[in-house]
């Protein structure tokens, strides 16, 4: 039956109410007041539809009025009705008679001046950036410390006293944060978010990023250090699973990628700061490694203090049925109350749409549904691929062990730390272009371009180890190709995984889905951290680098087949993107996109045309055209 209050049909997800062949059901669409409905489980024709499109004006106003009465927002009925009209057909707002000139001007600026946003939104992004810097600094504190703490605790992993046992111990200790994240921290994220919200979860995670870091600086043996690193991982996992979601849920669609990718950009900045701290204290004697590990507490302090000055995620409030609070948050995050009202009602309508296929669930069933509900399963697969690819590309063999690698290449301790500092600087500087390119060229396009570049630069860096050490080109070329590798990583596989994973899941599964994605990333980071010292000992640098160059090619194939584009779509419209069956997506990429690319860029046929995969309908089509015209 239809839900009279929202104009959204309430269908049983087990029933056969849609056309299995094309993903449409005209009967359900008619009940909604529009012509046809797109199945969120089987959108074979890849059509993307606005859930409010086609609803008659009088019906829409009645739905809004009933909604406002139900959630206690009767004083905002006129504003909500105007917002619903704009949400129903965004590009046609100029024809909405109820809007005054200031409101129309604000809507124009969403396209003409999309970076003109309220201070509260940018403050939220700044806090999220600090959270990312904590992550980066925590990762690199151990990089420089690896040159001295193993000797301090009697487990040297390089030199004459190195043993296989010692290399495994060093790997396990360095993997501690990622083991803690993948095994505990990420999976705490869902219940923490449920009870404490996004801000509360970030606050709790900041505590775990503060105290264990200080504890690691005063440990007396390797297993005490391992325990503090595990506890640090609990905070890192919960934070990494929550901060990108918090940022994604607060940002407008047009600039969501650019702002959410600040997670990686400021993680890169944290990595750079960590390398800087390593360099600053390397010559202070036996306590150098303690200062290198302990200094990572610094960025956790402003995160701990500042998070409650940010507005809470409006989508989290809506999920809890607290619509007035959601509206207050949106008013702080948007330029006008009209835009806040528009987004509030549109989110409400699409969440009702999601509820048709998902219904109510608990933590365990939500996790199981990551692999059983088709729309959610496709998001799970795509997020798994981009997160796994971040470890396959080899960036963390540099981030975790660059100092060790450079020493293996013949650098002295100071030279190795300086080279690592240069890597951190390149990683941070080249992350900046993605602020603009991620929403212009798209997440998928950036990955497909940068992975081949990372493969050949990593291969070149590995082969340069063959050059005799007495040749001056030996050190210079190794550093050059590692820096070039970082320059290609930073605007592509650097920002995309966390941005992508934060946006692809429906609201009902966003926390557990992000937990899955981050756990995937950090589990394989733990595997890399444990195995790389032994891999380096067995394969030597040439074999290790060539191995990861091959993994880059494998990751490229996986991304090409299983990762859909998400740029410039609202979080709710992505339901339709991930309703497209995986087989349909793969078939399109193999038999349409790949032949077109070969004709256009290999055979140089400028007249080659590629039929788009996604068919945007009605207002969504017009909105997409407007966004594309502005981006050009």
KAHUDA-V7639 format. One record per backbone hydrogen bond with DSSP energy under -0.5 kcal/mol. CO is the residue of the C=O (numbers start at 1). NH is the residue of the N-H. Records with the same first field share a line. If there is no record, write none. Layout:
# KAHUDA-V7639
CO = NH ; NH
This chain:
# KAHUDA-V7639
1 = 10
2 = 4
3 = 6 ; 7 ; 8
8 = 3
9 = 11
11 = 13
12 = 15
15 = 17
18 = 20
19 = 23 ; 24
22 = 45
23 = 39
24 = 19
25 = 29 ; 37
26 = 30
27 = 31
28 = 32
29 = 33 ; 34
30 = 33
37 = 25 ; 39
42 = 44
43 = 46
46 = 615
47 = 49
48 = 617
50 = 53
52 = 55
56 = 60
57 = 61
58 = 62
59 = 63
60 = 64
61 = 65
62 = 66
63 = 67
64 = 68
65 = 69
66 = 70
67 = 71
68 = 72 ; 73
73 = 76
74 = 77
76 = 80
77 = 81
78 = 82
79 = 83
80 = 84
81 = 85
82 = 86
83 = 87
84 = 88
85 = 89
89 = 92
90 = 93
92 = 95
93 = 96
95 = 97
96 = 99
100 = 104
101 = 105
102 = 106
103 = 107
104 = 108
105 = 109
106 = 110
107 = 110
108 = 111 ; 112
109 = 113
111 = 114
113 = 116
115 = 117
118 = 122
119 = 123
120 = 124
121 = 125
122 = 126
123 = 127
124 = 128
125 = 129
126 = 130
127 = 131
128 = 132
129 = 133
130 = 134
131 = 135
132 = 136
133 = 137
134 = 138
135 = 139
136 = 140
137 = 141
138 = 142
140 = 143 ; 144
141 = 145
142 = 146
144 = 147
145 = 148 ; 149
148 = 152
149 = 153
150 = 155
151 = 154
156 = 163
159 = 162
163 = 167
164 = 168
165 = 169
166 = 170
167 = 171
168 = 172
169 = 173
170 = 174
171 = 175
172 = 176
173 = 176
175 = 178 ; 179
176 = 180
177 = 181
178 = 182
179 = 183
180 = 184 ; 185
181 = 186
184 = 188
185 = 189
186 = 189
187 = 191
188 = 192
189 = 193
190 = 194
191 = 195
192 = 196
193 = 197
196 = 200
197 = 201
198 = 202
199 = 203
200 = 204
201 = 205
202 = 206
203 = 207
204 = 208
205 = 209
207 = 210 ; 211
210 = 214
211 = 215
212 = 216
213 = 217
214 = 217
215 = 218
216 = 219
221 = 225
222 = 226
223 = 227
224 = 228
225 = 229
226 = 230
227 = 231
228 = 232
229 = 233
230 = 234
231 = 235
232 = 236
233 = 237
234 = 238
235 = 239
236 = 240
237 = 241
238 = 242
239 = 242 ; 243
242 = 246
243 = 247
244 = 248
245 = 249
246 = 250
247 = 250 ; 251
252 = 255 ; 256
253 = 256 ; 257
255 = 259
256 = 260
257 = 261
259 = 262
260 = 263
261 = 264 ; 265
262 = 266
263 = 267
264 = 268
265 = 269
266 = 270
267 = 271
268 = 272
269 = 273
270 = 274
271 = 275
272 = 276
273 = 277
274 = 278
275 = 279
276 = 280
277 = 281
279 = 282
281 = 284
285 = 288
287 = 291
288 = 292
289 = 293
290 = 294
291 = 295
293 = 296
294 = 297
295 = 298
297 = 300 ; 301
298 = 301 ; 302
299 = 303
300 = 304
301 = 305
302 = 306
303 = 307
306 = 309
307 = 310
313 = 317
314 = 318
315 = 319
316 = 320
317 = 322
318 = 321
321 = 323
322 = 326
323 = 327
324 = 328
325 = 329
326 = 330
327 = 331
328 = 332
329 = 333
330 = 334
336 = 340
337 = 341
338 = 342
339 = 343
340 = 344
341 = 345
342 = 346
343 = 347
344 = 348
345 = 349
346 = 350
347 = 351
348 = 352
349 = 353
350 = 354
351 = 355
352 = 356
353 = 356 ; 357
354 = 357 ; 358
355 = 359
362 = 366
363 = 367
364 = 368
365 = 369
366 = 370
367 = 370
368 = 371
369 = 373
372 = 374
373 = 377
374 = 378
375 = 379
376 = 380
377 = 381
378 = 382
379 = 383
380 = 384
381 = 385
382 = 386
383 = 387
384 = 388
385 = 389
386 = 390
387 = 391
388 = 391 ; 392
389 = 393
390 = 395
391 = 394
394 = 397 ; 398
395 = 398 ; 399
396 = 400
397 = 401
398 = 402
401 = 405
402 = 406
403 = 407
404 = 408
405 = 409
406 = 411
407 = 410
412 = 416
413 = 417
414 = 418
415 = 419
416 = 420
417 = 421
418 = 422
419 = 423
420 = 424
421 = 425
422 = 426
423 = 427
424 = 428
425 = 429
426 = 430
428 = 431 ; 432
429 = 432
431 = 434
432 = 435
433 = 436 ; 437
434 = 438
436 = 439 ; 440
437 = 441 ; 442
442 = 446
443 = 447
444 = 448
445 = 449
446 = 450
447 = 451
449 = 453
450 = 454
451 = 455
452 = 456
453 = 457
454 = 458
455 = 459
456 = 460
457 = 461
458 = 462
459 = 463
460 = 464
462 = 465
463 = 466
464 = 467
468 = 471
471 = 474
472 = 476
473 = 477
474 = 478
475 = 479
476 = 480
477 = 481
478 = 482
479 = 483
480 = 484
481 = 485
482 = 486
483 = 487
484 = 488
485 = 489
486 = 490
487 = 491
489 = 492 ; 494
490 = 495
492 = 496
493 = 497
495 = 499
496 = 500
497 = 501
498 = 502
499 = 503
500 = 503 ; 504
501 = 505
506 = 509
507 = 510
509 = 513
510 = 514
511 = 515
512 = 516
513 = 517
514 = 518
515 = 519
516 = 520
517 = 521
518 = 522
519 = 523
520 = 524
521 = 525
522 = 526
523 = 527
524 = 528
525 = 529
526 = 530
527 = 531
528 = 532
529 = 533
531 = 535
532 = 536
533 = 537
534 = 538
535 = 539 ; 540
536 = 540
539 = 543
540 = 544
541 = 545
542 = 546
543 = 547
544 = 548
545 = 549
546 = 550
547 = 551
548 = 552
549 = 553
550 = 554
551 = 555
552 = 556
553 = 557
554 = 558
555 = 559
556 = 560
557 = 561
558 = 562
559 = 563
562 = 564
566 = 569
570 = 574
572 = 575
573 = 576 ; 577
574 = 578
576 = 579
577 = 580
579 = 43
581 = 585
582 = 586
583 = 587
584 = 588
585 = 589
586 = 590
587 = 591
588 = 592 ; 593
589 = 594
592 = 596
593 = 597
594 = 598
595 = 599
596 = 600
597 = 601 ; 602
598 = 602 ; 603
599 = 605
604 = 606
605 = 608
609 = 611
614 = 616
615 = 48
617 = 620 ; 621
618 = 622
619 = 623
620 = 624
621 = 625
622 = 626
623 = 627
624 = 628
625 = 629
626 = 630
627 = 631
628 = 632
